Amino acid sequence: MWVFVCLALVVAVLIGVFASSLASKSPDGLEKTAQTRGFAGKADSARPGVLNGKTATGISRLMGVIITLAAALLLGLAAYGIGRVWGKKDDPGTGTPVNET
């Protein structure tokens, strides 16, 4: 199980960092709005400590993957916890009903 999870994480990071550069170069809705409103170029200068634009893009992609995976993990753990609280009618070890006396 852990081997699958680790491999899935590696694949997600590789896709997020490298394969996302193959995406369309056309602006999406947010980018188009930024261009229309005139603040699209201001974000390019906000790279503290990173001088190379490609490196900054790779780092931001990696951070996006990490944040997305963390959010999915937290939501999964929350759903699992809620399911355990609401589903206390069965013994988690055997699946047999628990005596409610």
C-alpha positions, -999 to 999 in steps of 0.1 A, spaced: 0 0 0 28 25 10 47 17 -22 16 27 -43 11 59 -23 48 69 -27 48 61 -64 15 81 -68 31 111 -50 62 109 -72 40 107 -104 19 137 -92 50 158 -85 65 149 -119 33 157 -137 28 189 -118 63 202 -123 73 190 -157 42 180 -177 23 212 -169 47 231 -192 30 213 -221 -3 229 -213 -19 255 -235 -1 289 -237 -34 307 -242 -44 327 -212 -70 312 -189 -99 332 -173 -78 346 -144 -49 355 -167 -72 372 -192 -88 392 -164 -54 403 -152 -45 414 -187 -77 432 -191 -74 450 -158 -38 459 -163 -21 440 -134 -8 409 -153 29 420 -154 31 430 -117 33 394 -104 64 386 -126 86 409 -105 76 392 -72 102 364 -70 122 370 -39 154 351 -39 149 334 -73 165 350 -102 157 325 -130 121 326 -142 120 289 -151 132 280 -117 105 302 -101 79 286 -123 90 251 -113 90 260 -76 55 274 -78 43 243 -96 58 221 -70 42 242 -42 9 239 -60 12 201 -61 21 200 -24 -7 223 -14 -32 203 -34 -21 170 -20 -22 184 15 -57 197 10 -68 163 -4 -52 145 25 -69 167 51 -103 163 34 -98 126 33 -88 124 69 -118 145 79 -142 124 59 -127 92 74 -131 107 109 -166 117 103 -174 83 89 -160 66 120 -179 88 143 -212 83 125 -206 46 118 -201 33 154 -228 7 149 -202 -18 136 -171 -31 152 -143 -18 129 -123 -49 134 -149 -75 124 -177 -56 108 -202 -72 132 -228 -51 150 -218 -39 184 -242 -45 213 -257 -11 223 -264 -19 260 
